[in-house]
Amino acid sequence: MWLSELTQFWKVAEEAGYELDIASPLGGKIPLDPQGLIIAQIASATGLRGYLTKKYEDRKFMDRLNKTLKVKNRRFEN
């Protein structure tokens, strides 16, 4: 996943007053595209802390990406 795509949506949803969780088909860790992290790392190194960098450094937010909820498809459950 490209982290900035999630954080852009996350910011808009939070500002609109929504509380969010992150889910994936199997649950667990969502792999991040390393190229998508370059912006956050450069910004952090140069002192330019935008929203992406703040979320990347936010341990609680990043833990959500490592422990996503599992999506259940009730139609196929017995």
Buried (B, 14 or more C-beta within 10 A) or exposed (E): EEBBEBBBEBBEEEEEEEEEEBEBEEEEEBEBEEEBBEBBEEBBEEEEEBBBBBBBEEEEBBEBBEEBEEEEEEEEEE
